[in-house]
Structure formats: C-alpha cells, structure tokens
Amino acid sequence: MIVCKFGGTSVGDAAAIERTADIVRGRLARQPVVVVSALAGTTNALLEIASQTSGGQFIVAIRGIEALRARHLAVAEELLGTGPDAHEVAAELSMLFDELAHLGEALTVLGDVSPRSLDAVAAYGERLSSPIVAAAFAQRGIPATWVDARTVMVTDKAHGRARPQPDAIAERAREHLLPLVRAGRVPVLGGYIGATREGVTTTLGRGGSDYSAALVGAALDCEGIEIWTDVDGMLTADPRVIPGAGLIAHIRFDEAAELASFGAKVLHPSTIAPAVQRNIPVFIYNSHRPQAAGTRITFDAPRREVRAIAGRANVVLVNVKSSAMLGTPGVVRGIFSVFERFKLSVDVIATSEVSVSVTLDADLHLEDVLNELRTFGDVTVERGRGIVAVVGSGLGGHTPTMARALSALGELRVHMCSLSASAINLTLIVDGDQVHEAMRRLHRAFFEEDA
C-alpha cells in the first residue's frame, strides 16, 4: 500500500488531473490511497474572500465566490462531460458554493472572522477538489471512492494550525480507508483539512497536505509516501536562485527535514516526522514529468559533507543582553517561555554567558514580545536579515568544510553563525538582500568548483 499526494499544481486544471489519473492508474497494483490539495490558487482566494467578508465587502466576496464556482464547474465539465455523473458532481459543487456564500454573508454581519470561521472557509478548497478528482478517476476506469478527510484526520481545536491526533487518525483510517483498499478501491481525500472529535472543521496550516499524506501513510503503515509536485525532486538549491542546481537522488530524513525547515519549498517540514517514526520512505516526483527519477528520502542515504544549500529572507534577529544573566539559573528558560506564549517559532539560537540571540520568521506580535523580553535585559531588533543553511549529514566535526563555507562568502557580512545540535546544518545569518548571493557563492564552492 502507498499514499500518493498531489499538490495544487498537480490538480490545477483538467489537463493536470488527467495526468494525475494516468499516474494513479499505473500504481493500482500497489494499492494507492490518494490525497489531493485544492486546485492551484484556491486557498489564497478563499482566504481573501474571508478577509473581504470581515471587512464588510460582501459584494466583492460574492464575486470571488462566483469566480471560483465557475472555475470548478468548468474543470468538472471538461473532465466529466454532461452525463448523469457530471450532473451529480456539479450539483454537489454548487451546494458547497451555496454554503460558502451563506457563510460569507454571516461573517459580513458579524464583521469579524474567528480562527474557527477562517478554517471553515479555507477548508472548502479541498472539499471541492477531492470530489472532482474522485469522479474523474472513476470515469477513467480507476475504482475511486471519495472520502471526507474530516472523518479521518482528527485534530485538536487549535484552529489555523491544528495538531493531529495520531492514535485517533490510525483508528479512523482503519475504519474508513483500510476496508476500501482491501476491496480494491482507491480512496481519494483532501489534504490540509481535518476536524475535532466533535466534528468541527480545522486546518493543519499552509503546506498541510503533505502532512496529511504522511499521517495517513503512518496510520496505514504503508510502504511508501509519494509527494507529487511540479519539480523533479529535491535539488541542491532553489532553481529560481541557481538555475543549474542539481537533483538529489537520495537524501537522509534528517537532511530533508532541515532543508524543508530552512526554505526548500518542495516539502513541508512536518511531512518528515510521521514517516521517520515509522521508517517509511518518502519520494518526491514531478507530476508534469512522471518519468523523471525524483528524490528518495530514507534513513540509509549515504552521508555527504554538504548535501544542499537553502536560504530564506525576511528574518528578524532579536538580541537579549544583560550581565545579570551571568550565573543566574532559569533566565534562558524564561526568555523562551515568552516565545512559547506568543506561539512564535525560533529558528536559530546563539547564546553566551550574558546574551541570547534568536531568529524569527515574522514580527507578528513582536512589540508585545519585546516588552516582555525587556524584563530580562537590553533588547535590540535587527530586521531585514536572512538565513542561509549549509546542510549535510557529514558536516559535523569537519572543520575544513565549515571553513570553506565561511571563506566562500568572502566580504559578505555574517551576523551570526550556528552549527545545529545534530551537526548537519551550518546556519549563517546575513543581510536579507544578500541571501541569494550567499547561496550562489556557497553552491559554487561545494557543487560547481569540483564538478
């Protein structure tokens, strides 16, 4: 049994869904379970509609809803024609859009969108795409059965980024998915969305369809998780920055997780965790070029000093300094409890006896955070920074490699340098507008000069 996840570009229009059907048909012998994202761009459109309704722009929001309705109905008609099955799917889609319009009207009256309401709106993307894909598969001879993902993906009540409940998901997967697979059916369900035990709709956060696929794969103890996207696999760098970046054929779990966390867009960082726990290999494939080799992610990939370069701009560097930290227990714990209370994720940390420096992705709630941090010492903020990560499982303890990385940057200013606890990620904080240049220099040093 395998789980195949298809992202938004892999189900973006009728032609893309045709390609997806061909891919799944070729895997029927392996008993696939299919997880799909919303049609490309739909989730962003839904979030904009939610914003418009809360701002009193109901007419504008309705226009957006009708544009989405027309797009989804057109894709369904192109795939299914005009027969009875097509009419049934069209009726289901229209009912969902009517629901969405009523929800938008209610939110306009309230003048506010709560996290719970935002989840309800955002979830329509996968609720709309998955029935279309299932019907298209069935019409093309694939024994597909649509499954409402909310009956399987059980989460807590943390709307916007709900935490999955693995034991409950395993139980629901055995109840709703396993019998279908054993009967020779292909379950098709949406990613990204879930529900509480009480049935309230939730979402897993952006990129959560990858996470959904991994959770389903772990719940069913499958033999592989395939992530189908619009690139050939994981590369040695972002091809938009370095056009000559090479394909990584085989990579370790820990390396892939680090790259995903530090900017590799092809894979959602959380995807790795359920696969690691079950030792399930993850494969990255290109749905536009299914014949391409792709990337395999496992525990046993051979070690390399440097596997890839990743980078991300728009980083905030926060420094807390105080001589009172010297020899005072509990200060660092107190500082990090502030970030925890505001649900801010810290990426890179550097400490000394009298200072703590951390990087944050965004400055959401930053002023409130800074006010609390000032109780520990002097606080300074450096906006407009960027992170460049040199990732490789053989990096740790290899001083010449780290020296080579720093040397490659030349005159570029490095504000902070940190080697991860696992010693597979050398993280460099540079000016945000120098991230791409730093990536190019590092890639040249490790992947082009020796070529």
C-alpha positions as CSV (number, residue, x, y, z in Angstrom):
1,M,0.0,0.0,0.0
2,I,1.2,3.5,-0.8
3,V,0.0,7.1,-0.3
4,C,0.1,9.4,-3.2
5,K,-0.3,13.1,-2.5
6,F,-0.9,15.5,-5.4
7,G,-0.3,19.2,-4.8
8,G,-2.3,22.2,-6.2
9,T,-0.3,22.3,-9.5
10,S,-0.9,18.6,-9.9
11,V,-4.7,19.1,-9.8
12,G,-4.7,22.7,-11.0
13,D,-6.9,22.2,-14.1
14,A,-8.4,19.4,-16.2
15,A,-5.2,18.6,-18.0
16,A,-3.3,18.3,-14.7
17,I,-6.0,16.0,-13.3
18,E,-5.8,13.8,-16.4
19,R,-2.0,13.4,-15.8
20,T,-2.7,12.6,-12.2
21,A,-5.2,9.9,-13.2
22,D,-2.6,8.3,-15.5
23,I,-0.1,8.3,-12.6
24,V,-2.5,6.6,-10.3
25,R,-3.7,4.1,-12.9
26,G,0.0,3.0,-13.2
27,R,0.1,2.3,-9.5
28,L,-3.1,0.4,-8.9
29,A,-1.2,-2.8,-8.2
30,R,0.4,-1.1,-5.2
31,Q,-3.0,-0.2,-3.6
32,P,-2.8,3.6,-3.6
33,V,-4.5,6.0,-1.3
34,V,-4.7,9.4,-2.9
35,V,-4.5,12.8,-1.0
36,V,-5.1,15.9,-3.0
37,S,-4.7,19.7,-2.4
38,A,-7.1,22.4,-3.5
39,L,-6.9,23.5,-7.1
40,A,-3.9,25.8,-7.5
41,G,-4.6,29.3,-6.1
42,T,-7.9,28.3,-4.5
43,T,-6.8,28.5,-0.8
44,N,-5.4,32.0,-1.3
45,A,-8.6,33.1,-3.0
46,L,-10.7,31.7,-0.1
47,L,-8.6,33.5,2.5
48,E,-9.0,36.7,0.6
49,I,-12.8,36.1,0.5
50,A,-12.8,35.6,4.3
51,S,-10.9,38.9,4.7
52,Q,-13.4,40.7,2.4
53,T,-16.4,39.5,4.3
54,S,-15.0,40.5,7.7
55,G,-14.3,44.0,6.2
56,G,-17.9,44.4,5.0
57,Q,-17.1,43.8,1.3
58,F,-19.8,41.2,0.8
59,I,-20.4,42.0,-2.9
60,V,-16.7,41.8,-3.7
61,A,-16.5,38.5,-1.8
62,I,-19.5,37.1,-3.7
63,R,-17.8,37.9,-7.0
64,G,-14.8,35.9,-5.7
65,I,-17.0,33.0,-4.8
66,E,-18.8,33.0,-8.1
67,A,-15.4,33.1,-10.0
68,L,-14.3,30.0,-8.0
69,R,-17.7,28.4,-8.7
70,A,-17.3,29.0,-12.5
71,R,-13.7,27.7,-12.4
72,H,-14.5,24.4,-10.6
73,L,-17.7,23.7,-12.6
74,A,-15.7,24.3,-15.8
75,V,-13.0,21.9,-14.7
76,A,-15.6,19.3,-13.7
77,E,-17.4,19.6,-17.1
78,E,-14.2,19.3,-19.0
79,L,-13.3,16.2,-17.2
80,L,-16.7,14.6,-16.8
81,G,-18.8,15.9,-19.8
82,T,-22.5,16.4,-19.3
83,G,-23.8,12.9,-18.3
84,P,-25.6,11.9,-15.1
85,D,-22.4,11.6,-13.2
86,A,-21.3,15.0,-14.2
87,H,-24.7,16.5,-13.1
88,E,-24.3,14.8,-9.7
89,V,-20.9,16.3,-9.2
90,A,-22.0,19.7,-10.4
91,A,-24.9,19.6,-8.0
92,E,-22.6,18.7,-5.1
93,L,-20.2,21.6,-6.0
94,S,-23.0,24.1,-6.3
95,M,-24.3,23.1,-2.9
96,L,-20.9,23.7,-1.4
97,F,-20.6,27.1,-3.0
98,D,-24.1,28.0,-1.8
99,E,-22.9,27.0,1.7
100,L,-19.8,29.2,1.3
101,A,-21.9,32.2,0.2
102,H,-24.2,31.8,3.2
103,L,-21.1,31.6,5.5
104,G,-19.7,34.7,3.9
105,E,-23.0,36.6,4.5
106,A,-22.9,35.5,8.2
107,L,-19.3,36.7,8.6
108,T,-20.2,40.0,6.9
109,V,-23.0,40.6,9.5
110,L,-20.6,39.7,12.3
111,G,-17.8,41.9,10.9
112,D,-15.2,39.5,12.2
113,V,-13.6,36.2,11.2
114,S,-12.6,34.0,14.1
115,P,-9.9,31.3,13.6
116,R,-12.7,28.7,13.6
117,S,-14.6,30.6,10.9
118,L,-11.4,31.0,8.9
119,D,-10.8,27.3,9.0
120,A,-14.3,26.7,7.8
121,V,-13.8,29.0,4.8
122,A,-10.3,27.7,3.9
123,A,-11.3,24.1,4.0
124,Y,-13.6,24.5,1.0
125,G,-10.6,24.2,-1.3
126,E,-10.0,20.5,-0.6
127,R,-13.7,19.9,-0.1
128,L,-14.3,21.0,-3.7
129,S,-11.2,19.5,-5.4
130,S,-11.4,16.0,-3.9
131,P,-14.8,15.0,-5.3
132,I,-13.9,16.3,-8.7
133,V,-10.7,14.2,-8.7
134,A,-12.5,11.1,-7.4
135,A,-15.2,11.4,-10.1
136,A,-12.6,11.9,-12.8
137,F,-10.7,8.8,-11.7
138,A,-13.9,6.7,-11.7
139,Q,-14.8,7.8,-15.2
140,R,-11.4,6.8,-16.4
141,G,-11.6,3.2,-15.1
142,I,-10.0,3.8,-11.7
143,P,-12.1,2.3,-8.9
144,A,-12.0,5.5,-6.8
145,T,-14.1,6.3,-3.8
146,W,-14.3,9.8,-2.3
147,V,-13.7,10.1,1.4
148,D,-14.4,13.2,3.5
149,A,-11.0,13.8,5.1
150,R,-12.6,15.2,8.2
151,T,-13.8,11.7,9.1
152,V,-10.2,10.5,9.2
153,M,-7.9,13.5,10.1
154,V,-8.7,14.0,13.8
155,T,-7.1,17.1,15.3
156,D,-7.3,19.3,18.4
157,K,-9.1,22.6,18.5
158,A,-6.1,24.9,17.6
159,H,-7.7,26.4,14.6
160,G,-5.4,27.6,11.8
161,R,-2.7,25.1,12.7
162,A,-4.5,22.2,14.3
163,R,-2.4,19.4,15.9
164,P,-3.3,16.0,14.5
165,Q,-4.1,13.2,17.0
166,P,-2.1,10.2,15.6
167,D,-3.9,7.4,17.6
168,A,-7.3,8.7,16.6
169,I,-6.2,9.1,13.0
170,A,-4.9,5.5,12.9
171,E,-8.3,4.3,14.3
172,R,-10.3,6.3,11.8
173,A,-8.0,5.2,8.9
174,R,-8.5,1.6,9.7
175,E,-12.3,2.2,9.9
176,H,-12.8,4.4,6.7
177,L,-9.8,3.7,4.4
178,L,-8.4,0.2,5.0
179,P,-11.7,-1.6,4.1
180,L,-11.8,0.3,0.8
181,V,-8.2,-0.6,-0.1
182,R,-8.8,-4.2,0.8
183,A,-11.8,-4.2,-1.5
184,G,-9.7,-3.0,-4.4
185,R,-10.9,0.6,-4.2
186,V,-8.8,3.8,-4.4
187,P,-9.8,6.2,-1.6
188,V,-9.5,9.9,-2.6
189,L,-9.5,12.5,0.2
190,G,-8.4,16.1,0.6
191,G,-5.3,17.1,2.4
192,Y,-4.8,20.1,4.7
193,I,-8.2,19.7,6.4
194,G,-9.4,17.8,9.4
195,A,-11.9,18.0,12.2
196,T,-12.1,17.8,16.0
197,R,-13.6,14.8,17.7
198,E,-16.8,16.8,17.8
199,G,-16.7,17.3,14.0
200,V,-15.7,21.0,13.9
201,T,-13.6,21.7,10.7
202,T,-10.0,22.5,11.2
203,T,-6.9,23.0,9.0
204,L,-3.3,21.9,9.5
205,G,-1.7,25.1,8.3
206,R,-0.3,26.0,5.0
207,G,1.5,23.1,3.3
208,G,-0.5,20.8,5.4
209,S,-1.5,18.5,2.5
210,D,2.0,16.9,2.7
211,Y,1.5,16.5,6.4
212,S,-1.9,14.8,5.8
213,A,-0.4,12.3,3.4
214,A,2.4,11.4,5.9
215,L,-0.1,11.0,8.7
216,V,-2.3,8.7,6.6
217,G,0.7,6.8,5.5
218,A,1.9,6.3,9.0
219,A,-1.7,5.3,10.2
220,L,-1.9,2.6,7.5
221,D,1.8,1.6,7.9
222,C,2.2,1.9,4.1
223,E,5.4,1.0,2.2
224,G,5.9,4.5,0.7
225,I,4.7,8.1,0.6
226,E,4.8,9.8,-2.7
227,I,4.7,13.6,-2.9
228,W,3.8,14.7,-6.4
229,T,4.6,18.3,-7.3
230,D,5.8,20.5,-10.1
231,V,9.6,19.9,-9.7
232,D,11.7,16.9,-10.3
233,G,12.5,16.4,-6.6
234,M,14.7,18.0,-4.0
235,L,17.6,20.0,-5.5
236,T,21.0,21.2,-4.3
237,A,19.5,24.7,-4.2
238,D,16.4,26.7,-5.2
239,P,16.4,26.6,-9.0
240,R,14.9,30.1,-9.1
241,V,18.1,31.3,-7.4
242,I,20.6,28.8,-9.0
243,P,19.2,27.6,-12.4
244,G,21.9,24.9,-12.5
245,A,21.0,23.3,-9.2
246,G,21.3,19.5,-9.4
247,L,18.8,16.8,-8.4
248,I,19.4,15.0,-5.1
249,A,18.6,11.4,-5.9
250,H,18.8,10.0,-2.4
251,I,18.8,12.0,0.9
252,R,18.6,11.2,4.6
253,F,15.5,12.0,6.6
254,D,17.3,14.5,8.9
255,E,18.8,16.4,5.9
256,A,15.5,16.7,4.2
257,A,13.8,18.0,7.3
258,E,16.5,20.6,7.8
259,L,16.2,21.7,4.1
260,A,12.4,21.9,4.4
261,S,12.6,24.0,7.6
262,F,15.1,26.4,6.1
263,G,13.5,27.2,2.8
264,A,13.2,24.2,0.5
265,K,9.6,24.8,-0.8
266,V,9.2,21.3,-2.3
267,L,8.4,19.6,1.0
268,H,6.5,20.7,4.1
269,P,8.8,20.4,7.2
270,S,6.2,18.4,9.2
271,T,5.9,15.8,6.5
272,I,9.0,14.0,7.7
273,A,8.0,13.3,11.3
274,P,5.4,10.6,10.8
275,A,7.5,9.0,8.1
276,V,10.6,8.9,10.4
277,Q,8.6,7.4,13.2
278,R,7.5,4.5,11.0
279,N,10.7,4.4,8.8
280,I,8.5,4.9,5.7
281,P,10.5,6.2,2.7
282,V,9.2,9.4,1.1
283,F,9.5,10.1,-2.6
284,I,9.3,13.4,-4.4
285,Y,8.1,13.2,-8.0
286,N,7.2,15.7,-10.8
287,S,3.6,15.1,-12.0
288,H,4.5,17.0,-15.2
289,R,7.4,14.6,-15.8
290,P,6.4,11.4,-14.1
291,Q,9.2,9.5,-15.9
292,A,11.8,11.6,-14.0
293,A,13.8,9.8,-11.3
294,G,12.7,12.0,-8.4
295,T,14.2,12.1,-4.9
296,R,14.1,9.2,-2.4
297,I,14.2,10.1,1.3
298,T,15.3,7.3,3.8
299,F,17.4,6.7,6.8
300,D,20.2,5.0,5.0
301,A,21.2,7.5,2.3
302,P,25.0,7.8,2.1
303,R,26.5,10.6,4.1
304,R,27.8,13.7,2.3
305,E,29.6,16.7,3.9
306,V,27.3,19.1,2.1
307,R,24.0,17.9,0.5
308,A,22.4,21.2,-0.4
309,I,22.1,24.9,0.2
310,A,18.9,26.6,1.4
311,G,18.1,30.2,2.1
312,R,15.3,32.4,3.4
313,A,14.9,36.2,3.6
314,N,12.6,38.3,5.8
315,V,14.1,37.1,9.1
316,V,14.1,39.1,12.3
317,L,17.1,38.8,14.6
318,V,16.3,39.5,18.3
319,N,19.2,40.0,20.8
320,V,18.7,40.0,24.6
321,K,21.8,41.1,26.6
322,S,22.3,41.5,30.4
323,S,25.2,41.0,32.8
324,A,22.5,39.7,35.2
325,M,22.4,36.5,33.2
326,L,25.8,35.6,34.4
327,G,25.4,32.6,36.8
328,T,21.7,33.2,37.1
329,P,19.7,29.9,36.6
330,G,16.4,29.9,34.6
331,V,17.0,33.1,32.6
332,V,17.1,31.3,29.2
333,R,14.1,29.2,30.1
334,G,12.2,32.4,30.9
335,I,13.2,34.1,27.6
336,F,12.0,31.1,25.6
337,S,8.7,30.9,27.6
338,V,7.9,34.3,26.1
339,F,8.2,33.0,22.6
340,E,6.1,30.0,23.6
341,R,3.3,32.1,24.9
342,F,3.1,34.0,21.7
343,K,3.4,30.8,19.6
344,L,6.5,32.1,17.8
345,S,8.9,29.5,16.3
346,V,12.6,30.2,16.8
347,D,14.8,29.0,14.0
348,V,18.4,29.8,15.0
349,I,19.8,30.3,18.5
350,A,23.2,31.7,19.7
351,T,24.0,32.1,23.4
352,S,26.8,33.4,25.6
353,E,27.0,33.9,29.4
354,V,25.4,37.4,29.0
355,S,23.3,37.2,25.8
356,V,20.8,35.3,23.8
357,S,20.2,35.8,20.1
358,V,17.4,34.2,18.1
359,T,15.9,34.5,14.7
360,L,12.1,34.6,14.0
361,D,10.3,34.2,10.7
362,A,8.0,37.2,11.2
363,D,7.4,40.1,13.5
364,L,3.8,39.2,14.4
365,H,3.2,40.2,18.0
366,L,6.8,41.4,18.1
367,E,6.2,44.6,20.1
368,D,4.4,42.6,22.8
369,V,7.2,40.1,22.8
370,L,9.9,42.7,23.1
371,N,8.1,44.4,26.0
372,E,8.2,41.1,27.9
373,L,11.8,40.3,26.9
374,R,12.9,43.7,28.3
375,T,12.3,42.3,31.8
376,F,15.4,40.1,31.2
377,G,17.8,42.8,29.8
378,D,18.5,45.1,27.0
379,V,16.8,44.1,23.8
380,T,17.7,45.0,20.2
381,V,16.0,44.0,17.0
382,E,17.6,43.6,13.6
383,R,15.0,43.4,10.8
384,G,15.8,42.6,7.1
385,R,18.1,39.7,7.9
386,G,18.2,36.3,6.1
387,I,19.2,32.7,6.8
388,V,21.5,30.7,4.6
389,A,21.8,27.0,5.6
390,V,24.6,24.6,4.5
391,V,23.1,21.1,5.1
392,G,24.9,17.8,5.1
393,S,25.0,14.8,7.4
394,G,28.8,14.6,7.2
395,L,29.2,18.3,8.0
396,G,29.6,18.0,11.8
397,G,33.1,18.0,13.1
398,H,34.6,18.6,9.7
399,T,36.4,21.9,10.2
400,P,37.7,22.3,6.6
401,T,34.2,22.2,5.3
402,M,32.9,24.8,7.7
403,A,36.0,27.0,6.9
404,R,35.3,26.5,3.2
405,A,31.8,27.8,3.7
406,L,32.8,30.9,5.5
407,S,35.6,31.5,3.0
408,A,33.2,31.2,0.1
409,L,31.1,34.2,1.4
410,G,34.1,36.5,1.1
411,E,33.2,40.0,2.0
412,L,29.6,39.3,2.8
413,R,28.8,40.2,6.3
414,V,27.8,37.3,8.6
415,H,25.8,38.5,11.6
416,M,25.5,35.1,13.4
417,C,26.8,31.6,12.8
418,S,25.4,28.4,14.4
419,L,26.1,24.7,14.0
420,S,23.0,22.7,14.8
421,A,22.9,20.3,17.7
422,S,22.7,17.4,15.2
423,A,25.8,18.9,13.4
424,I,24.2,18.6,10.0
425,N,23.3,22.3,9.5
426,L,25.7,25.2,9.5
427,T,23.4,28.3,9.6
428,L,24.6,31.7,8.7
429,I,22.7,34.9,9.3
430,V,23.3,37.5,6.6
431,D,21.7,40.7,5.3
432,G,18.3,39.8,3.7
433,D,19.3,41.3,0.3
434,Q,22.5,39.1,0.3
435,V,20.7,35.8,0.8
436,H,20.7,34.9,-2.9
437,E,24.3,36.0,-3.5
438,A,25.4,34.0,-0.5
439,M,23.6,30.9,-1.8
440,R,25.2,31.3,-5.2
441,R,28.7,31.6,-3.7
442,L,28.2,28.5,-1.4
443,H,26.7,26.4,-4.2
444,R,29.6,27.3,-6.5
445,A,32.1,26.3,-3.8
446,F,30.5,23.0,-3.0
447,F,28.8,21.8,-6.2
448,E,30.4,23.6,-9.1
449,E,34.1,24.1,-8.5
450,D,34.7,20.3,-8.1
451,A,32.4,19.4,-11.0
